[in-house]
Amino acid sequence: MVKQVVTTICFILFHCVICYWAFRSSCNIPSSPKSIPTIAKYFGTKGRYEEVNTYLIDDIVSINNSIAALPSSKCSAIHLTAIIRHGTRLPSNSKVHNMLDFYNLVMRNASDKLNCLSEIKSHWTMWYTEDMDGQLVDKGNDDHRYLAQRLIKWFPSLLSLDNVRNGGVQLMTSTKHRCVNSTIAFRTGLMQGLNIEEERVIAELEIEENDALMRYFAQCERFLKEVENNENALDEVKRFNEGPEMKRAMEKLADRLEVPYSSITYDSLEAAFYLCSYEFTIKGVNSPWCQLFDEADALVMEYSSDLKQYWKRSYGHEINRKSSCILFRDLFFRLDRIVAQFNSSGTVSEVVTVQVGHAETLIPLLTLLDMFKDDTPLKSTNFATQQNRTFRSSRFVPYAANLLVALYDCPDGIRMGVRLNEKPLTLPGLNESVPKYEDVKMHYIALLRGCDQETVCKINKS
């Protein structure tokens, strides 16, 4: 009996040791600097656009024509509205502050027994500074330059030399420098793709700055009061970040660094994750920071990020989605005008409209359109059952995410096609990927009649 107990204990201890070293050894596995981190698909809104469309890794200006089926070969595009998030950027000042704190902790107190930690201490230099303020980087310029060139391929009859020269292309942006610079990069890509060198044409393609549309969330009083400045609005996020899944991820990081558990906070864990994600998205480098995480950790970090987006920008609070009413109505007002012009004269004045904003611009609008809505709300307590959730920001709002709305003249009338990140999207509640425009309007008739920005954003003084 005693022998059996001893054997059982030895068996358990042996497997504990194996699991312990398997857990620790992830940081001992060398990775090629140019390889893709295994956790890259979990970076949330800090993710690279190429992880959504992996074929772009081999050819950044390629398009997948096989997915762009129209109801009839006789359909022709007459208008495109593209609502686009800015390109890859540097971290904000507050995030850099946390990254610096974590870096100093590693340099002072962490073990260097593991390969990745030894590499960080010996070869990696802290280059992030607290004055970066989320500025656009070279990769962010490329995101928009190449997107413009792909859109020329997707819509050659709309993004044409004549339409640019004749004023048929309109560019709009928020006043944030990363959005302004993204729009300039888009314009550069357009000129390069169309081989336009005339300074006159470039100068005439002016860029309108419009925060009322592209940063509507910052001007909606009710949103600011009920969500942005409400310390209780993100309680679910706080509870998850203080819960068992996050605590386990923090303990694993402390074990890898060989520092006390008390020295690792949520900010430390997030900073380490950002050091991995920013090195990859900005420089394309699979840095040693990425080796501090396994897939289980990354899933926890992604869920925390998604919880924040869900409760601050999406289905968590009704005002989140309603705050985008001004952009929603702007879109349909333009589409109505285009349809009326086309039915009257067969031509349209505004052939392409490009609007550059933020993840915070796109997420509420996608929510208003009922996209990516799960049957069960995202909560702090249902991490385990939400692994197959639809609401995954990594997949729909990476850097340079884009919502493309196109009108087509078809034999049976005007139809509307929607693409998200260049992939066809069937709107919830509609059966066709390119439905009749009037069917789309009927589906959203309640919003078109009642989604008034002044009304929904007004604070009830009582």
C-alpha positions in Angstrom: 0.0 0.0 0.0 2.8 2.4 1.0 4.7 1.5 -2.2 1.6 2.3 -4.3 1.2 5.7 -2.6 4.9 6.5 -3.1 4.7 5.5 -6.7 1.6 7.6 -7.2 3.3 10.6 -5.6 6.4 10.2 -7.7 4.3 10.0 -10.8 2.5 13.2 -9.9 5.7 15.0 -9.0 7.3 13.9 -12.3 4.5 15.2 -14.4 4.5 18.5 -12.4 8.2 18.9 -13.1 7.6 18.2 -16.8 4.7 20.7 -17.0 6.7 23.2 -15.1 9.7 23.1 -17.5 7.4 22.9 -20.5 5.7 26.1 -19.2 9.0 27.8 -18.6 10.7 26.7 -21.7 8.6 28.7 -24.1 11.1 31.6 -23.5 14.0 29.2 -24.3 12.7 28.5 -27.8 14.6 30.8 -30.2 12.6 32.5 -32.9 13.6 34.1 -36.2 13.4 37.9 -35.9 11.4 38.0 -39.2 9.0 35.2 -38.3 5.4 35.9 -37.2 4.8 35.6 -33.4 2.5 32.7 -32.7 0.3 35.1 -30.7 0.1 37.8 -33.4 -3.6 36.9 -34.1 -4.5 37.9 -30.6 -3.3 41.5 -30.6 -6.8 43.0 -30.8 -6.9 46.6 -32.1 -3.1 46.6 -32.0 -3.0 43.9 -34.7 -1.5 44.0 -38.1 -3.8 44.2 -41.2 -1.9 41.4 -42.8 -3.1 39.0 -40.1 -6.6 39.5 -41.4 -5.7 39.1 -45.0 -2.7 36.8 -44.9 -2.2 36.7 -48.7 -0.9 40.3 -48.4 2.2 39.0 -46.6 3.5 37.7 -50.0 2.1 40.5 -52.2 0.9 43.7 -50.5 -0.9 45.0 -53.5 -2.7 41.8 -54.5 -6.5 41.4 -54.3 -8.6 38.3 -54.2 -11.0 38.7 -57.1 -12.6 35.3 -56.5 -14.5 36.6 -53.5 -16.1 39.6 -55.2 -19.0 38.0 -56.9 -21.9 40.3 -58.1 -25.4 39.3 -58.9 -24.9 39.9 -62.6 -21.9 40.4 -64.9 -23.8 43.4 -66.1 -23.6 45.2 -62.7 -21.3 48.2 -62.7 -20.0 50.2 -59.7 -21.2 53.8 -59.6 -20.0 54.9 -56.1 -17.8 53.9 -53.2 -17.6 55.1 -49.6 -14.6 53.9 -47.7 -14.5 54.4 -43.9 -11.0 53.6 -42.8 -9.1 53.4 -39.6 -5.7 55.1 -39.4 -2.6 53.0 -40.1 0.0 51.5 -37.7 1.0 54.0 -35.0 3.3 54.4 -32.0 1.9 53.7 -28.5 0.2 56.5 -26.5 2.1 58.3 -23.8 0.4 56.5 -20.9 1.2 53.1 -22.5 4.9 54.0 -23.0 5.1 55.0 -19.4 4.0 51.5 -18.3 6.3 49.9 -20.9 9.3 51.9 -19.4 8.3 50.7 -15.9 8.2 47.1 -17.0 11.4 47.3 -18.9 13.2 48.7 -15.9 11.7 45.9 -13.7 13.1 43.3 -16.2 16.5 45.0 -16.4 16.9 45.3 -12.6 15.2 42.3 -11.1 14.4 39.6 -13.7 16.5 36.4 -14.1 18.5 36.1 -17.3 18.5 32.3 -17.3 16.0 32.1 -20.1 17.1 32.9 -23.6 14.6 35.7 -24.3 15.5 37.5 -21.0 19.2 37.2 -21.7 18.6 38.6 -25.2 16.5 41.5 -23.9 19.2 42.4 -21.4 22.1 42.0 -23.8 20.8 43.2 -27.1 17.4 45.0 -26.9 17.4 48.7 -26.4 14.4 50.7 -25.1 13.6 53.1 -27.8 10.0 54.1 -26.8 9.7 57.6 -25.3 6.8 59.3 -23.5 6.4 62.0 -26.2 5.5 59.6 -29.0 1.7 60.4 -28.6 0.5 57.7 -31.0 2.1 59.1 -34.1 1.9 57.3 -37.4 5.0 55.2 -38.3 6.4 54.3 -41.7 4.4 51.0 -41.6 1.2 53.1 -41.1 2.0 55.2 -44.2 2.5 51.9 -46.1 -0.8 50.6 -44.8 -2.7 53.4 -46.5 -0.6 53.8 -49.6 -1.0 50.1 -50.5 -4.7 50.1 -49.5 -5.3 52.9 -52.0 -3.5 50.9 -54.7 -5.6 47.8 -53.9 -8.8 49.8 -54.1 -7.8 51.0 -57.5 -7.7 47.4 -58.5 -11.0 46.6 -56.8 -12.8 49.6 -58.3 -10.9 50.6 -61.4 -13.9 52.5 -63.0 -14.3 54.6 -59.8 -10.8 55.3 -58.7 -9.7 56.4 -62.2 -7.5 59.2 -63.5 -10.5 61.1 -64.9 -12.5 60.9 -61.7 -9.5 62.2 -59.6 -8.8 65.0 -62.1 -12.5 66.0 -62.3 -13.0 66.2 -58.6 -15.0 63.0 -58.2 -12.9 61.8 -55.3 -13.3 63.3 -51.8 -11.0 62.8 -48.9 -12.0 63.4 -45.2 -10.1 62.8 -41.9 -10.3 63.5 -38.2 -7.9 66.2 -37.0 -5.6 63.7 -35.2 -2.2 63.7 -36.7 -2.2 59.9 -37.3 -5.4 60.2 -39.3 -4.3 63.3 -41.3 -1.0 61.6 -42.1 -2.8 58.3 -43.0 -5.0 60.3 -45.4 -2.0 62.0 -47.0 -0.5 58.5 -47.4 -3.7 57.3 -49.0 -3.6 60.2 -51.5 0.1 59.4 -52.3 -0.8 55.8 -53.0 -3.7 56.9 -55.2 -1.3 59.2 -57.2 1.3 56.4 -57.5 -1.3 53.8 -58.5 -2.7 56.1 -61.2 0.7 57.5 -62.3 -0.4 61.0 -61.5 2.6 63.4 -61.2 1.0 66.8 -61.9 1.3 69.0 -58.8 -1.9 70.7 -59.8 -4.0 67.5 -59.5 -2.4 66.6 -56.2 -3.1 70.1 -54.8 -6.7 70.0 -55.9 -7.4 66.7 -54.2 -7.8 68.5 -50.9 -8.3 66.8 -47.5 -11.2 68.0 -45.3 -10.8 67.7 -41.6 -14.1 66.9 -39.9 -14.2 65.8 -36.3 -18.0 66.0 -36.1 -18.1 62.9 -38.3 -14.8 61.1 -37.7 -14.5 61.8 -34.0 -18.2 61.9 -33.2 -17.7 60.0 -30.0 -15.7 62.9 -28.5 -18.7 65.3 -29.1 -21.6 63.1 -27.8 -22.4 64.5 -24.4 -24.4 61.5 -23.3 -21.6 59.1 -24.2 -19.0 61.2 -22.4 -21.2 61.3 -19.3 -22.5 57.7 -19.2 -19.4 55.9 -20.5 -16.2 57.8 -21.2 -16.2 59.7 -17.8 -18.2 57.1 -15.8 -15.9 55.1 -13.5 -18.5 52.3 -13.3 -19.1 51.9 -17.1 -16.2 49.4 -17.4 -16.9 47.3 -14.2 -16.9 44.1 -16.2 -13.4 44.9 -17.6 -12.1 45.7 -14.1 -13.6 42.5 -12.6 -12.0 40.4 -15.4 -8.6 42.1 -14.9 -8.8 41.2 -11.2 -10.1 37.7 -11.8 -8.6 34.2 -11.8 -7.6 34.0 -15.5 -5.7 37.3 -15.4 -4.2 36.4 -12.0 -2.9 33.2 -13.5 -1.3 35.0 -16.5 0.4 37.4 -14.1 1.8 34.6 -12.0 3.1 32.9 -15.1 4.9 36.0 -16.1 6.4 36.5 -12.6 7.6 32.8 -12.7 9.3 33.4 -16.0 11.0 36.5 -14.8 11.7 34.9 -11.4 10.3 38.0 -9.5 7.8 38.1 -6.7 4.2 37.9 -7.6 3.5 41.2 -6.0 5.8 43.0 -8.5 3.6 42.1 -11.5 0.4 44.1 -11.9 -2.1 44.1 -14.8 -0.3 47.2 -16.1 3.0 45.2 -16.1 1.4 42.3 -18.0 -0.2 44.6 -20.6 3.0 46.5 -21.0 4.9 43.2 -21.8 2.2 42.3 -24.3 2.4 45.7 -25.9 6.2 45.4 -26.2 5.6 42.3 -28.2 2.8 43.6 -30.4 4.3 47.0 -31.1 7.7 45.6 -32.1 5.9 43.3 -34.5 3.4 45.7 -36.0 5.8 48.7 -36.3 9.1 46.9 -37.2 7.9 43.5 -38.3 10.1 41.9 -35.7 9.3 38.8 -33.7 11.0 40.2 -30.6 12.1 38.3 -27.4 9.3 40.0 -25.6 6.8 37.8 -27.5 8.5 34.7 -25.9 7.2 35.8 -22.5 3.7 34.7 -23.5 2.1 31.4 -24.6 -1.2 31.1 -26.4 -3.2 30.7 -23.2 -1.8 34.1 -21.9 -2.6 35.7 -25.3 -6.2 34.5 -25.2 -6.6 36.2 -21.8 -5.1 39.4 -23.0 -7.2 39.4 -26.1 -10.4 38.8 -24.1 -9.5 41.7 -21.7 -9.1 44.0 -24.8 -12.3 42.8 -26.3 -14.2 43.3 -23.1 -13.0 46.9 -23.1 -14.1 47.5 -26.7 -17.4 45.8 -26.0 -18.3 47.9 -23.0 -16.7 51.2 -24.0 -17.5 51.2 -27.8 -20.0 48.5 -28.6 -22.9 46.5 -27.3 -22.2 47.0 -23.6 -24.0 50.3 -23.4 -26.8 51.5 -25.8 -25.3 55.0 -26.2 -22.1 53.5 -27.7 -23.8 52.4 -30.9 -26.2 55.4 -31.0 -23.3 57.8 -30.8 -22.5 56.9 -34.4 -25.9 58.1 -35.7 -24.3 61.1 -37.3 -21.9 59.0 -39.4 -24.7 56.5 -40.2 -27.0 59.2 -41.5 -24.1 60.9 -43.4 -23.5 57.6 -45.2 -27.1 57.1 -46.2 -27.7 60.7 -47.0 -24.8 60.5 -49.5 -26.0 57.2 -50.9 -29.5 58.6 -51.4 -28.1 61.6 -53.2 -25.9 59.4 -55.5 -28.9 57.2 -56.4 -31.1 60.2 -57.2 -28.3 61.7 -59.4 -27.8 58.5 -61.2 -31.5 57.9 -61.8 -31.8 61.4 -63.1 -28.8 61.8 -65.3 -26.9 58.5 -65.4 -23.8 60.2 -63.7 -22.8 61.1 -60.2 -20.7 64.0 -58.9 -19.1 62.3 -55.8 -17.8 59.0 -57.2 -15.6 58.0 -54.2 -15.6 59.3 -50.6 -12.8 58.3 -48.3 -13.2 59.0 -44.6 -10.3 58.3 -42.2 -10.9 57.9 -38.5 -10.2 55.6 -35.6 -11.1 52.2 -34.2 -13.5 54.2 -32.1 -15.1 55.5 -35.3 -15.7 52.1 -36.8 -16.7 49.9 -33.9 -19.8 51.8 -32.8 -20.9 52.1 -36.5 -20.5 48.3 -37.0 -22.4 47.8 -33.8 -25.2 50.1 -35.0 -25.4 47.9 -38.1 -25.8 44.8 -35.8 -22.5 43.3 -36.9 -20.5 40.9 -34.7 -23.2 40.5 -32.1 -23.1 37.4 -29.9 -26.1 35.8 -28.4 -24.5 36.0 -25.0 -23.0 39.4 -23.9 -19.3 39.4 -23.1 -18.9 39.4 -19.3 -16.1 39.0 -16.8 -17.3 35.6 -15.8 -17.7 33.9 -19.2 -14.2 33.9 -20.7 -14.2 30.1 -21.0 -17.5 29.9 -22.9 -16.7 32.9 -25.2 -13.8 31.3 -27.0 -15.8 31.0 -30.2 -17.3 34.5 -29.9 -18.1 36.6 -33.0 -16.9 39.8 -31.3 -13.2 39.6 -31.8 -11.5 42.9 -32.4 -8.4 41.2 -33.7 -10.4 40.1 -36.7 -12.4 43.2 -37.6 -10.5 46.4 -36.4 -6.8 45.9 -36.9 -4.8 48.9 -38.1 -6.1 50.3 -41.4 -9.4 48.4 -41.0 -11.9 49.5 -43.6 -15.7 49.4 -44.2 -16.3 49.6 -48.0 -19.9 50.5 -49.1 -20.4 50.4 -52.9 -23.4 51.1 -55.1 -23.9 49.1 -58.3 -26.1 49.7 -61.3 -27.5 46.3 -62.1 -30.2 45.1 -64.6 -32.8 45.0 -61.8 -31.9 48.4 -60.2 -29.4 49.9 -57.8 -27.7 47.4 -55.4 -25.4 47.9 -52.5 -22.4 45.8 -51.5 -20.5 46.0 -48.2 -17.0 44.7 -47.5 -15.1 44.7 -44.3 -11.3 44.7 -44.7 -11.9 44.0 -48.4 -14.0 40.8 -47.7 -17.7 40.7 -48.7 -20.0 41.0 -45.8 -23.7 40.1 -45.7 -25.5 42.6 -43.5 -27.4 41.0 -40.6 -31.0 40.5 -41.4 -30.5 40.5 -45.2 -30.1 37.4 -47.3 -27.9 38.7 -50.1 -24.4 39.9 -50.0 -25.3 42.6 -52.6 -29.0 43.3 -51.9 -31.1 46.0 -53.6 -30.5 49.4 -52.1 -34.1 49.9 -51.3 -34.2 46.6 -49.3 -31.2 47.8 -47.2 -33.0 51.1 -46.5 -36.2 49.3 -45.5 -34.1 47.1 -43.1 -32.7 50.1 -41.4 -35.8 52.3 -41.7 -36.2 52.7 -37.9 -32.6 54.0 -37.6 -32.9 56.2 -40.6 -36.0 57.9 -39.1 -35.0 57.9 -35.4 -31.2 58.0 -35.3 -30.8 61.7 -34.7 -27.5 62.7 -33.2 -28.8 65.7 -31.3 -31.5 63.7 -29.7 -29.5 60.6 -28.8 -26.5 62.6 -27.4 -28.6 65.1 -25.5 -28.3 64.7 -21.7 -31.5 64.5 -19.8 -31.1 67.4 -17.3 -33.7 65.9 -14.9 
